[in-house]
Amino acid sequence: GIANKMIGFVALIVILVGARMTVWSEKSEQEYSQNLRKAVVLLLIGEIGYWVYSAAPQATDIGGLKAFLPQAIGMVIVAVIYA
C-alpha cells in the first residue's frame, strides 16, 4: 500500500544520507567530491535495482522459478558492469 511505499522511500533516503555521512570529511577536495558523486549515483541505481528486483515478480503472474533465472542473470550483468 501507500504506507509501505512511503516507508521504503524514506528508507532509501536514509541509506543515501548514511552513505554521504560515512564518506564525509572536513577537507573538501575536488577528487573526493567527484568520487562521492559517483558513489551516490551507483548506490541510487543499486537501490532502484533492488526495488525493481523485489517488486517485479509481484506485479506479474509469473511463478518464482520463471522469474528467478532472468533476475539472477540481470544481477550478474550489473555486478560485472560495476566491477
PDB file of N, CA, C and O in Angstrom:
ATOM      1  N   GLY A   1       0.806  -1.180   0.000  1.00  0.00           N
ATOM      2  CA  GLY A   1       0.000   0.000   0.000  1.00  0.00           C
ATOM      3  C   GLY A   1       0.859   1.258   0.000  1.00  0.00           C
ATOM      4  O   GLY A   1       2.084   1.191  -0.104  1.00  0.00           O
ATOM      5  N   ILE A   2       0.222   2.359   0.114  1.00  0.00           N
ATOM      6  CA  ILE A   2       0.888   3.664   0.106  1.00  0.00           C
ATOM      7  C   ILE A   2       1.832   3.805   1.303  1.00  0.00           C
ATOM      8  O   ILE A   2       2.940   4.322   1.160  1.00  0.00           O
ATOM      9  N   ALA A   3       1.408   3.356   2.460  1.00  0.00           N
ATOM     10  CA  ALA A   3       2.249   3.483   3.661  1.00  0.00           C
ATOM     11  C   ALA A   3       3.545   2.701   3.496  1.00  0.00           C
ATOM     12  O   ALA A   3       4.613   3.190   3.866  1.00  0.00           O
ATOM     13  N   ASN A   4       3.466   1.503   2.949  1.00  0.00           N
ATOM     14  CA  ASN A   4       4.676   0.702   2.736  1.00  0.00           C
ATOM     15  C   ASN A   4       5.601   1.345   1.709  1.00  0.00           C
ATOM     16  O   ASN A   4       6.822   1.303   1.859  1.00  0.00           O
ATOM     17  N   LYS A   5       5.026   1.937   0.669  1.00  0.00           N
ATOM     18  CA  LYS A   5       5.847   2.628  -0.332  1.00  0.00           C
ATOM     19  C   LYS A   5       6.547   3.834   0.280  1.00  0.00           C
ATOM     20  O   LYS A   5       7.714   4.091  -0.017  1.00  0.00           O
ATOM     21  N   MET A   6       5.855   4.565   1.119  1.00  0.00           N
ATOM     22  CA  MET A   6       6.471   5.726   1.772  1.00  0.00           C
ATOM     23  C   MET A   6       7.589   5.291   2.716  1.00  0.00           C
ATOM     24  O   MET A   6       8.642   5.927   2.767  1.00  0.00           O
ATOM     25  N   ILE A   7       7.367   4.223   3.454  1.00  0.00           N
ATOM     26  CA  ILE A   7       8.408   3.710   4.350  1.00  0.00           C
ATOM     27  C   ILE A   7       9.623   3.280   3.541  1.00  0.00           C
ATOM     28  O   ILE A   7      10.754   3.555   3.942  1.00  0.00           O
ATOM     29  N   GLY A   8       9.415   2.619   2.423  1.00  0.00           N
ATOM     30  CA  GLY A   8      10.514   2.212   1.559  1.00  0.00           C
ATOM     31  C   GLY A   8      11.261   3.399   0.996  1.00  0.00           C
ATOM     32  O   GLY A   8      12.491   3.390   0.952  1.00  0.00           O
ATOM     33  N   PHE A   9      10.540   4.422   0.562  1.00  0.00           N
ATOM     34  CA  PHE A   9      11.169   5.624   0.025  1.00  0.00           C
ATOM     35  C   PHE A   9      12.007   6.328   1.091  1.00  0.00           C
ATOM     36  O   PHE A   9      13.126   6.763   0.821  1.00  0.00           O
ATOM     37  N   VAL A  10      11.467   6.435   2.287  1.00  0.00           N
ATOM     38  CA  VAL A  10      12.215   7.048   3.393  1.00  0.00           C
ATOM     39  C   VAL A  10      13.455   6.213   3.718  1.00  0.00           C
ATOM     40  O   VAL A  10      14.512   6.766   4.020  1.00  0.00           O
ATOM     41  N   ALA A  11      13.331   4.892   3.659  1.00  0.00           N
ATOM     42  CA  ALA A  11      14.476   4.026   3.914  1.00  0.00           C
ATOM     43  C   ALA A  11      15.574   4.255   2.879  1.00  0.00           C
ATOM     44  O   ALA A  11      16.754   4.261   3.229  1.00  0.00           O
ATOM     45  N   LEU A  12      15.208   4.442   1.616  1.00  0.00           N
ATOM     46  CA  LEU A  12      16.200   4.735   0.582  1.00  0.00           C
ATOM     47  C   LEU A  12      16.917   6.050   0.860  1.00  0.00           C
ATOM     48  O   LEU A  12      18.132   6.149   0.687  1.00  0.00           O
ATOM     49  N   ILE A  13      16.175   7.042   1.285  1.00  0.00           N
ATOM     50  CA  ILE A  13      16.775   8.331   1.608  1.00  0.00           C
ATOM     51  C   ILE A  13      17.728   8.191   2.794  1.00  0.00           C
ATOM     52  O   ILE A  13      18.816   8.768   2.792  1.00  0.00           O
ATOM     53  N   VAL A  14      17.322   7.430   3.798  1.00  0.00           N
ATOM     54  CA  VAL A  14      18.184   7.214   4.964  1.00  0.00           C
ATOM     55  C   VAL A  14      19.481   6.519   4.553  1.00  0.00           C
ATOM     56  O   VAL A  14      20.552   6.865   5.050  1.00  0.00           O
ATOM     57  N   ILE A  15      19.391   5.548   3.655  1.00  0.00           N
ATOM     58  CA  ILE A  15      20.590   4.858   3.180  1.00  0.00           C
ATOM     59  C   ILE A  15      21.515   5.828   2.453  1.00  0.00           C
ATOM     60  O   ILE A  15      22.727   5.811   2.669  1.00  0.00           O
ATOM     61  N   LEU A  16      20.950   6.672   1.593  1.00  0.00           N
ATOM     62  CA  LEU A  16      21.765   7.645   0.861  1.00  0.00           C
ATOM     63  C   LEU A  16      22.403   8.662   1.807  1.00  0.00           C
ATOM     64  O   LEU A  16      23.572   9.013   1.644  1.00  0.00           O
ATOM     65  N   VAL A  17      21.647   9.133   2.785  1.00  0.00           N
ATOM     66  CA  VAL A  17      22.208  10.072   3.765  1.00  0.00           C
ATOM     67  C   VAL A  17      23.302   9.389   4.583  1.00  0.00           C
ATOM     68  O   VAL A  17      24.333   9.996   4.873  1.00  0.00           O
ATOM     69  N   GLY A  18      23.081   8.138   4.953  1.00  0.00           N
ATOM     70  CA  GLY A  18      24.103   7.395   5.695  1.00  0.00           C
ATOM     71  C   GLY A  18      25.370   7.209   4.887  1.00  0.00           C
ATOM     72  O   GLY A  18      26.471   7.321   5.426  1.00  0.00           O
ATOM     73  N   ALA A  19      25.232   6.930   3.608  1.00  0.00           N
ATOM     74  CA  ALA A  19      26.410   6.792   2.744  1.00  0.00           C
ATOM     75  C   ALA A  19      27.151   8.124   2.655  1.00  0.00           C
ATOM     76  O   ALA A  19      28.381   8.153   2.678  1.00  0.00           O
ATOM     77  N   ARG A  20      26.421   9.204   2.556  1.00  0.00           N
ATOM     78  CA  ARG A  20      27.038  10.535   2.483  1.00  0.00           C
ATOM     79  C   ARG A  20      27.772  10.841   3.784  1.00  0.00           C
ATOM     80  O   ARG A  20      28.888  11.359   3.755  1.00  0.00           O
ATOM     81  N   MET A  21      27.172  10.535   4.901  1.00  0.00           N
ATOM     82  CA  MET A  21      27.793  10.820   6.194  1.00  0.00           C
ATOM     83  C   MET A  21      29.012   9.934   6.437  1.00  0.00           C
ATOM     84  O   MET A  21      29.949  10.343   7.123  1.00  0.00           O
ATOM     85  N   THR A  22      29.005   8.739   5.885  1.00  0.00           N
ATOM     86  CA  THR A  22      30.117   7.821   6.068  1.00  0.00           C
ATOM     87  C   THR A  22      31.382   8.328   5.397  1.00  0.00           C
ATOM     88  O   THR A  22      32.478   8.149   5.929  1.00  0.00           O
ATOM     89  N   VAL A  23      31.247   8.953   4.248  1.00  0.00           N
ATOM     90  CA  VAL A  23      32.419   9.402   3.496  1.00  0.00           C
ATOM     91  C   VAL A  23      32.697  10.889   3.674  1.00  0.00           C
ATOM     92  O   VAL A  23      33.578  11.427   3.003  1.00  0.00           O
ATOM     93  N   TRP A  24      31.984  11.552   4.541  1.00  0.00           N
ATOM     94  CA  TRP A  24      32.179  12.983   4.755  1.00  0.00           C
ATOM     95  C   TRP A  24      33.523  13.232   5.414  1.00  0.00           C
ATOM     96  O   TRP A  24      33.939  12.488   6.303  1.00  0.00           O
ATOM     97  N   SER A  25      34.195  14.278   4.973  1.00  0.00           N
ATOM     98  CA  SER A  25      35.444  14.695   5.611  1.00  0.00           C
ATOM     99  C   SER A  25      35.495  16.215   5.625  1.00  0.00           C
ATOM    100  O   SER A  25      34.803  16.880   4.855  1.00  0.00           O
ATOM    101  N   GLU A  26      36.321  16.750   6.509  1.00  0.00           N
ATOM    102  CA  GLU A  26      36.416  18.204   6.623  1.00  0.00           C
ATOM    103  C   GLU A  26      37.153  18.808   5.432  1.00  0.00           C
ATOM    104  O   GLU A  26      36.888  19.946   5.046  1.00  0.00           O
ATOM    105  N   LYS A  27      38.069  18.052   4.857  1.00  0.00           N
ATOM    106  CA  LYS A  27      38.790  18.534   3.689  1.00  0.00           C
ATOM    107  C   LYS A  27      37.920  18.288   2.456  1.00  0.00           C
ATOM    108  O   LYS A  27      37.602  17.147   2.122  1.00  0.00           O
ATOM    109  N   SER A  28      37.555  19.348   1.806  1.00  0.00           N
ATOM    110  CA  SER A  28      36.722  19.216   0.613  1.00  0.00           C
ATOM    111  C   SER A  28      37.612  19.308  -0.620  1.00  0.00           C
ATOM    112  O   SER A  28      37.887  20.397  -1.125  1.00  0.00           O
ATOM    113  N   GLU A  29      38.050  18.167  -1.087  1.00  0.00           N
ATOM    114  CA  GLU A  29      38.889  18.132  -2.268  1.00  0.00           C
ATOM    115  C   GLU A  29      38.043  17.746  -3.472  1.00  0.00           C
ATOM    116  O   GLU A  29      37.089  16.978  -3.351  1.00  0.00           O
ATOM    117  N   GLN A  30      38.395  18.281  -4.626  1.00  0.00           N
ATOM    118  CA  GLN A  30      37.618  18.047  -5.839  1.00  0.00           C
ATOM    119  C   GLN A  30      37.542  16.569  -6.205  1.00  0.00           C
ATOM    120  O   GLN A  30      36.483  16.077  -6.596  1.00  0.00           O
ATOM    121  N   GLU A  31      38.669  15.856  -6.078  1.00  0.00           N
ATOM    122  CA  GLU A  31      38.689  14.436  -6.446  1.00  0.00           C
ATOM    123  C   GLU A  31      37.746  13.635  -5.561  1.00  0.00           C
ATOM    124  O   GLU A  31      37.004  12.785  -6.053  1.00  0.00           O
ATOM    125  N   TYR A  32      37.768  13.900  -4.262  1.00  0.00           N
ATOM    126  CA  TYR A  32      36.877  13.180  -3.351  1.00  0.00           C
ATOM    127  C   TYR A  32      35.423  13.534  -3.626  1.00  0.00           C
ATOM    128  O   TYR A  32      34.543  12.681  -3.504  1.00  0.00           O
ATOM    129  N   SER A  33      35.166  14.770  -3.991  1.00  0.00           N
ATOM    130  CA  SER A  33      33.812  15.194  -4.302  1.00  0.00           C
ATOM    131  C   SER A  33      33.281  14.464  -5.531  1.00  0.00           C
ATOM    132  O   SER A  33      32.123  14.045  -5.548  1.00  0.00           O
ATOM    133  N   GLN A  34      34.104  14.310  -6.547  1.00  0.00           N
ATOM    134  CA  GLN A  34      33.682  13.584  -7.744  1.00  0.00           C
ATOM    135  C   GLN A  34      33.462  12.111  -7.433  1.00  0.00           C
ATOM    136  O   GLN A  34      32.497  11.516  -7.913  1.00  0.00           O
ATOM    137  N   ASN A  35      34.339  11.520  -6.643  1.00  0.00           N
ATOM    138  CA  ASN A  35      34.176  10.112  -6.265  1.00  0.00           C
ATOM    139  C   ASN A  35      32.904   9.913  -5.456  1.00  0.00           C
ATOM    140  O   ASN A  35      32.200   8.917  -5.623  1.00  0.00           O
ATOM    141  N   LEU A  36      32.615  10.861  -4.585  1.00  0.00           N
ATOM    142  CA  LEU A  36      31.405  10.776  -3.773  1.00  0.00           C
ATOM    143  C   LEU A  36      30.170  10.833  -4.659  1.00  0.00           C
ATOM    144  O   LEU A  36      29.224  10.069  -4.467  1.00  0.00           O
ATOM    145  N   ARG A  37      30.181  11.737  -5.626  1.00  0.00           N
ATOM    146  CA  ARG A  37      29.049  11.848  -6.533  1.00  0.00           C
ATOM    147  C   ARG A  37      28.826  10.543  -7.294  1.00  0.00           C
ATOM    148  O   ARG A  37      27.692  10.086  -7.438  1.00  0.00           O
ATOM    149  N   LYS A  38      29.918   9.947  -7.780  1.00  0.00           N
ATOM    150  CA  LYS A  38      29.818   8.675  -8.491  1.00  0.00           C
ATOM    151  C   LYS A  38      29.277   7.581  -7.578  1.00  0.00           C
ATOM    152  O   LYS A  38      28.435   6.781  -7.987  1.00  0.00           O
ATOM    153  N   ALA A  39      29.764   7.552  -6.343  1.00  0.00           N
ATOM    154  CA  ALA A  39      29.329   6.525  -5.402  1.00  0.00           C
ATOM    155  C   ALA A  39      27.843   6.661  -5.080  1.00  0.00           C
ATOM    156  O   ALA A  39      27.130   5.660  -5.007  1.00  0.00           O
ATOM    157  N   VAL A  40      27.381   7.878  -4.892  1.00  0.00           N
ATOM    158  CA  VAL A  40      25.965   8.093  -4.573  1.00  0.00           C
ATOM    159  C   VAL A  40      25.094   7.710  -5.759  1.00  0.00           C
ATOM    160  O   VAL A  40      24.028   7.124  -5.574  1.00  0.00           O
ATOM    161  N   VAL A  41      25.526   8.031  -6.975  1.00  0.00           N
ATOM    162  CA  VAL A  41      24.756   7.658  -8.165  1.00  0.00           C
ATOM    163  C   VAL A  41      24.683   6.137  -8.290  1.00  0.00           C
ATOM    164  O   VAL A  41      23.618   5.587  -8.571  1.00  0.00           O
ATOM    165  N   LEU A  42      25.814   5.455  -8.083  1.00  0.00           N
ATOM    166  CA  LEU A  42      25.815   3.996  -8.160  1.00  0.00           C
ATOM    167  C   LEU A  42      24.946   3.387  -7.064  1.00  0.00           C
ATOM    168  O   LEU A  42      24.235   2.410  -7.301  1.00  0.00           O
ATOM    169  N   LEU A  43      25.005   3.955  -5.887  1.00  0.00           N
ATOM    170  CA  LEU A  43      24.167   3.464  -4.796  1.00  0.00           C
ATOM    171  C   LEU A  43      22.687   3.656  -5.113  1.00  0.00           C
ATOM    172  O   LEU A  43      21.869   2.778  -4.840  1.00  0.00           O
ATOM    173  N   LEU A  44      22.352   4.796  -5.685  1.00  0.00           N
ATOM    174  CA  LEU A  44      20.965   5.053  -6.054  1.00  0.00           C
ATOM    175  C   LEU A  44      20.492   4.074  -7.126  1.00  0.00           C
ATOM    176  O   LEU A  44      19.377   3.559  -7.046  1.00  0.00           O
ATOM    177  N   ILE A  45      21.331   3.816  -8.124  1.00  0.00           N
ATOM    178  CA  ILE A  45      20.986   2.850  -9.167  1.00  0.00           C
ATOM    179  C   ILE A  45      20.797   1.465  -8.554  1.00  0.00           C
ATOM    180  O   ILE A  45      19.861   0.746  -8.904  1.00  0.00           O
ATOM    181  N   GLY A  46      21.688   1.097  -7.642  1.00  0.00           N
ATOM    182  CA  GLY A  46      21.570  -0.202  -6.987  1.00  0.00           C
ATOM    183  C   GLY A  46      20.303  -0.329  -6.159  1.00  0.00           C
ATOM    184  O   GLY A  46      19.657  -1.377  -6.160  1.00  0.00           O
ATOM    185  N   GLU A  47      19.953   0.722  -5.462  1.00  0.00           N
ATOM    186  CA  GLU A  47      18.741   0.691  -4.646  1.00  0.00           C
ATOM    187  C   GLU A  47      17.502   0.564  -5.527  1.00  0.00           C
ATOM    188  O   GLU A  47      16.582  -0.189  -5.208  1.00  0.00           O
ATOM    189  N   ILE A  48      17.482   1.294  -6.623  1.00  0.00           N
ATOM    190  CA  ILE A  48      16.354   1.177  -7.547  1.00  0.00           C
ATOM    191  C   ILE A  48      16.304  -0.232  -8.129  1.00  0.00           C
ATOM    192  O   ILE A  48      15.228  -0.809  -8.285  1.00  0.00           O
ATOM    193  N   GLY A  49      17.471  -0.779  -8.448  1.00  0.00           N
ATOM    194  CA  GLY A  49      17.524  -2.139  -8.964  1.00  0.00           C
ATOM    195  C   GLY A  49      16.975  -3.159  -7.977  1.00  0.00           C
ATOM    196  O   GLY A  49      16.230  -4.059  -8.364  1.00  0.00           O
ATOM    197  N   TYR A  50      17.337  -3.027  -6.714  1.00  0.00           N
ATOM    198  CA  TYR A  50      16.813  -3.956  -5.713  1.00  0.00           C
ATOM    199  C   TYR A  50      15.313  -3.774  -5.528  1.00  0.00           C
ATOM    200  O   TYR A  50      14.596  -4.744  -5.279  1.00  0.00           O
ATOM    201  N   TRP A  51      14.834  -2.543  -5.647  1.00  0.00           N
ATOM    202  CA  TRP A  51      13.398  -2.305  -5.541  1.00  0.00           C
ATOM    203  C   TRP A  51      12.672  -3.002  -6.685  1.00  0.00           C
ATOM    204  O   TRP A  51      11.667  -3.679  -6.469  1.00  0.00           O
ATOM    205  N   VAL A  52      13.185  -2.834  -7.902  1.00  0.00           N
ATOM    206  CA  VAL A  52      12.573  -3.489  -9.061  1.00  0.00           C
ATOM    207  C   VAL A  52      12.687  -5.009  -8.923  1.00  0.00           C
ATOM    208  O   VAL A  52      11.763  -5.742  -9.277  1.00  0.00           O
ATOM    209  N   TYR A  53      13.828  -5.477  -8.406  1.00  0.00           N
ATOM    210  CA  TYR A  53      14.055  -6.911  -8.229  1.00  0.00           C
ATOM    211  C   TYR A  53      13.001  -7.528  -7.321  1.00  0.00           C
ATOM    212  O   TYR A  53      12.553  -8.650  -7.558  1.00  0.00           O
ATOM    213  N   SER A  54      12.609  -6.807  -6.295  1.00  0.00           N
ATOM    214  CA  SER A  54      11.617  -7.367  -5.373  1.00  0.00           C
ATOM    215  C   SER A  54      10.191  -7.077  -5.806  1.00  0.00           C
ATOM    216  O   SER A  54       9.288  -7.841  -5.463  1.00  0.00           O
ATOM    217  N   ALA A  55       9.955  -6.005  -6.546  1.00  0.00           N
ATOM    218  CA  ALA A  55       8.593  -5.633  -6.917  1.00  0.00           C
ATOM    219  C   ALA A  55       8.131  -6.265  -8.221  1.00  0.00           C
ATOM    220  O   ALA A  55       6.940  -6.537  -8.376  1.00  0.00           O
ATOM    221  N   ALA A  56       9.032  -6.503  -9.155  1.00  0.00           N
ATOM    222  CA  ALA A  56       8.648  -7.006 -10.475  1.00  0.00           C
ATOM    223  C   ALA A  56       7.909  -8.340 -10.425  1.00  0.00           C
ATOM    224  O   ALA A  56       6.888  -8.481 -11.099  1.00  0.00           O
ATOM    225  N   PRO A  57       8.375  -9.320  -9.662  1.00  0.00           N
ATOM    226  CA  PRO A  57       7.638 -10.601  -9.635  1.00  0.00           C
ATOM    227  C   PRO A  57       6.231 -10.470  -9.055  1.00  0.00           C
ATOM    228  O   PRO A  57       5.338 -11.232  -9.424  1.00  0.00           O
ATOM    229  N   GLN A  58       6.031  -9.529  -8.165  1.00  0.00           N
ATOM    230  CA  GLN A  58       4.717  -9.358  -7.558  1.00  0.00           C
ATOM    231  C   GLN A  58       3.743  -8.683  -8.514  1.00  0.00           C
ATOM    232  O   GLN A  58       2.529  -8.803  -8.346  1.00  0.00           O
ATOM    233  N   ALA A  59       4.257  -7.981  -9.508  1.00  0.00           N
ATOM    234  CA  ALA A  59       3.410  -7.261 -10.453  1.00  0.00           C
ATOM    235  C   ALA A  59       2.916  -8.155 -11.582  1.00  0.00           C
ATOM    236  O   ALA A  59       2.071  -7.735 -12.372  1.00  0.00           O
ATOM    237  N   THR A  60       3.422  -9.369 -11.673  1.00  0.00           N
ATOM    238  CA  THR A  60       3.036 -10.271 -12.757  1.00  0.00           C
ATOM    239  C   THR A  60       2.513 -11.590 -12.183  1.00  0.00           C
ATOM    240  O   THR A  60       2.540 -11.817 -10.973  1.00  0.00           O
ATOM    241  N   ASP A  61       2.045 -12.437 -13.070  1.00  0.00           N
ATOM    242  CA  ASP A  61       1.568 -13.757 -12.665  1.00  0.00           C
ATOM    243  C   ASP A  61       2.625 -14.831 -12.896  1.00  0.00           C
ATOM    244  O   ASP A  61       2.301 -16.018 -12.942  1.00  0.00           O
ATOM    245  N   ILE A  62       3.865 -14.433 -13.039  1.00  0.00           N
ATOM    246  CA  ILE A  62       4.955 -15.376 -13.283  1.00  0.00           C
ATOM    247  C   ILE A  62       5.289 -16.091 -11.976  1.00  0.00           C
ATOM    248  O   ILE A  62       5.316 -15.478 -10.908  1.00  0.00           O
ATOM    249  N   GLY A  63       5.539 -17.372 -12.073  1.00  0.00           N
ATOM    250  CA  GLY A  63       5.939 -18.136 -10.904  1.00  0.00           C
ATOM    251  C   GLY A  63       7.370 -17.827 -10.497  1.00  0.00           C
ATOM    252  O   GLY A  63       8.121 -17.212 -11.253  1.00  0.00           O
ATOM    253  N   GLY A  64       7.732 -18.246  -9.330  1.00  0.00           N
ATOM    254  CA  GLY A  64       9.057 -17.962  -8.803  1.00  0.00           C
ATOM    255  C   GLY A  64      10.181 -18.549  -9.636  1.00  0.00           C
ATOM    256  O   GLY A  64      11.219 -17.911  -9.809  1.00  0.00           O
ATOM    257  N   LEU A  65       9.991 -19.756 -10.154  1.00  0.00           N
ATOM    258  CA  LEU A  65      11.052 -20.394 -10.948  1.00  0.00           C
ATOM    259  C   LEU A  65      11.306 -19.669 -12.262  1.00  0.00           C
ATOM    260  O   LEU A  65      12.453 -19.540 -12.690  1.00  0.00           O
ATOM    261  N   LYS A  66      10.244 -19.198 -12.903  1.00  0.00           N
ATOM    262  CA  LYS A  66      10.417 -18.490 -14.168  1.00  0.00           C
ATOM    263  C   LYS A  66      11.007 -17.100 -13.968  1.00  0.00           C
ATOM    264  O   LYS A  66      11.679 -16.586 -14.861  1.00  0.00           O
ATOM    265  N   ALA A  67      10.771 -16.487 -12.827  1.00  0.00           N
ATOM    266  CA  ALA A  67      11.264 -15.138 -12.575  1.00  0.00           C
ATOM    267  C   ALA A  67      12.678 -15.142 -12.024  1.00  0.00           C
ATOM    268  O   ALA A  67      13.412 -14.171 -12.211  1.00  0.00           O
ATOM    269  N   PHE A  68      13.074 -16.208 -11.352  1.00  0.00           N
ATOM    270  CA  PHE A  68      14.360 -16.208 -10.666  1.00  0.00           C
ATOM    271  C   PHE A  68      15.545 -16.148 -11.618  1.00  0.00           C
ATOM    272  O   PHE A  68      16.465 -15.361 -11.399  1.00  0.00           O
ATOM    273  N   LEU A  69      15.546 -16.959 -12.669  1.00  0.00           N
ATOM    274  CA  LEU A  69      16.694 -17.016 -13.574  1.00  0.00           C
ATOM    275  C   LEU A  69      16.951 -15.686 -14.283  1.00  0.00           C
ATOM    276  O   LEU A  69      18.094 -15.229 -14.281  1.00  0.00           O
ATOM    277  N   PRO A  70      15.956 -15.045 -14.886  1.00  0.00           N
ATOM    278  CA  PRO A  70      16.232 -13.755 -15.531  1.00  0.00           C
ATOM    279  C   PRO A  70      16.714 -12.690 -14.549  1.00  0.00           C
ATOM    280  O   PRO A  70      17.582 -11.884 -14.884  1.00  0.00           O
ATOM    281  N   GLN A  71      16.162 -12.682 -13.354  1.00  0.00           N
ATOM    282  CA  GLN A  71      16.602 -11.714 -12.352  1.00  0.00           C
ATOM    283  C   GLN A  71      18.039 -11.987 -11.936  1.00  0.00           C
ATOM    284  O   GLN A  71      18.827 -11.054 -11.780  1.00  0.00           O
ATOM    285  N   ALA A  72      18.384 -13.248 -11.755  1.00  0.00           N
ATOM    286  CA  ALA A  72      19.747 -13.595 -11.373  1.00  0.00           C
ATOM    287  C   ALA A  72      20.734 -13.221 -12.473  1.00  0.00           C
ATOM    288  O   ALA A  72      21.828 -12.734 -12.190  1.00  0.00           O
ATOM    289  N   ILE A  73      20.354 -13.446 -13.712  1.00  0.00           N
ATOM    290  CA  ILE A  73      21.220 -13.063 -14.829  1.00  0.00           C
ATOM    291  C   ILE A  73      21.405 -11.554 -14.848  1.00  0.00           C
ATOM    292  O   ILE A  73      22.518 -11.067 -15.050  1.00  0.00           O
ATOM    293  N   GLY A  74      20.341 -10.821 -14.644  1.00  0.00           N
ATOM    294  CA  GLY A  74      20.430  -9.356 -14.584  1.00  0.00           C
ATOM    295  C   GLY A  74      21.346  -8.879 -13.468  1.00  0.00           C
ATOM    296  O   GLY A  74      22.115  -7.936 -13.654  1.00  0.00           O
ATOM    297  N   MET A  75      21.269  -9.523 -12.313  1.00  0.00           N
ATOM    298  CA  MET A  75      22.131  -9.142 -11.194  1.00  0.00           C
ATOM    299  C   MET A  75      23.595  -9.419 -11.518  1.00  0.00           C
ATOM    300  O   MET A  75      24.467  -8.622 -11.171  1.00  0.00           O
ATOM    301  N   VAL A  76      23.871 -10.534 -12.176  1.00  0.00           N
ATOM    302  CA  VAL A  76      25.252 -10.857 -12.555  1.00  0.00           C
ATOM    303  C   VAL A  76      25.780  -9.836 -13.554  1.00  0.00           C
ATOM    304  O   VAL A  76      26.919  -9.384 -13.435  1.00  0.00           O
ATOM    305  N   ILE A  77      24.962  -9.470 -14.536  1.00  0.00           N
ATOM    306  CA  ILE A  77      25.404  -8.496 -15.543  1.00  0.00           C
ATOM    307  C   ILE A  77      25.710  -7.151 -14.883  1.00  0.00           C
ATOM    308  O   ILE A  77      26.736  -6.539 -15.181  1.00  0.00           O
ATOM    309  N   VAL A  78      24.845  -6.691 -14.002  1.00  0.00           N
ATOM    310  CA  VAL A  78      25.083  -5.416 -13.323  1.00  0.00           C
ATOM    311  C   VAL A  78      26.319  -5.497 -12.433  1.00  0.00           C
ATOM    312  O   VAL A  78      27.087  -4.537 -12.365  1.00  0.00           O
ATOM    313  N   ALA A  79      26.526  -6.618 -11.753  1.00  0.00           N
ATOM    314  CA  ALA A  79      27.719  -6.771 -10.917  1.00  0.00           C
ATOM    315  C   ALA A  79      28.986  -6.715 -11.759  1.00  0.00           C
ATOM    316  O   ALA A  79      29.982  -6.124 -11.343  1.00  0.00           O
ATOM    317  N   VAL A  80      28.955  -7.327 -12.945  1.00  0.00           N
ATOM    318  CA  VAL A  80      30.113  -7.274 -13.833  1.00  0.00           C
ATOM    319  C   VAL A  80      30.343  -5.843 -14.316  1.00  0.00           C
ATOM    320  O   VAL A  80      31.488  -5.397 -14.391  1.00  0.00           O
ATOM    321  N   ILE A  81      29.284  -5.125 -14.640  1.00  0.00           N
ATOM    322  CA  ILE A  81      29.422  -3.730 -15.078  1.00  0.00           C
ATOM    323  C   ILE A  81      30.011  -2.893 -13.952  1.00  0.00           C
ATOM    324  O   ILE A  81      30.913  -2.091 -14.192  1.00  0.00           O
ATOM    325  N   TYR A  82      29.520  -3.062 -12.732  1.00  0.00           N
ATOM    326  CA  TYR A  82      30.046  -2.300 -11.600  1.00  0.00           C
ATOM    327  C   TYR A  82      31.508  -2.617 -11.347  1.00  0.00           C
ATOM    328  O   TYR A  82      32.299  -1.722 -11.051  1.00  0.00           O
ATOM    329  N   ALA A  83      31.872  -3.896 -11.465  1.00  0.00           N
ATOM    330  CA  ALA A  83      33.256  -4.309 -11.193  1.00  0.00           C
ATOM    331  C   ALA A  83      34.171  -3.738 -12.275  1.00  0.00           C
ATOM    332  O   ALA A  83      35.381  -3.962 -12.242  1.00  0.00           O
TER     333      ALA A  83
END
